[in-house]
């Protein structure tokens, strides 16, 4: 009983491509989420400085 030989493997790309999915309707884009996160950080730093709790602001 002999098994048929398999084709040689070729290292590298598998031929599959990763498709970037479109955001669902009404969902924020990645750019908007990043901008919002940056705004939140700025808001929190400002709140820490205004509170004056002695904690140095985050860089």
C-alpha positions in Angstrom: 0.0 0.0 0.0 1.6 3.2 -1.1 0.4 6.7 -0.6 0.5 9.2 -3.4 3.2 11.8 -2.9 2.0 15.3 -2.0 3.2 18.3 -4.0 6.1 20.1 -2.5 5.3 23.0 -0.2 6.3 26.4 -1.3 7.2 28.8 1.6 5.7 32.3 1.4 2.2 33.7 0.8 -0.6 31.3 0.9 -2.5 33.2 -1.8 -5.2 34.3 0.7 -5.7 38.0 1.1 -7.1 39.6 4.2 -10.1 41.7 3.3 -10.7 44.7 5.4 -14.3 44.7 6.3 -16.4 47.8 5.9 -17.7 49.1 9.2 -21.4 48.4 9.8 -23.7 51.2 9.0 -23.7 53.8 11.8 -20.4 52.5 13.3 -17.6 55.0 13.7 -14.6 54.6 11.5 -11.2 53.7 12.8 -9.9 57.3 12.3 -12.8 58.7 14.2 -12.2 56.3 17.1 -8.5 57.2 17.3 -9.3 60.9 17.2 -11.9 60.4 20.0 -9.4 58.5 22.1 -6.9 61.3 21.8 -9.5 63.8 22.8 -10.4 61.8 25.8 -6.8 61.7 26.9 -6.5 65.5 26.6 -9.8 65.9 28.6 -8.5 63.7 31.4 -5.1 65.6 31.5 -6.9 68.9 31.7 -9.3 67.6 34.5 -6.3 66.4 36.5 -4.6 69.8 36.2 -7.8 71.7 37.2 -8.4 69.5 40.2 -5.0 70.3 41.5 -4.6 67.0 43.3 -0.8 67.1 43.2 -0.6 64.4 40.6 1.6 65.5 37.7 -0.2 65.4 34.4 0.3 62.4 32.2 2.6 62.9 29.2 
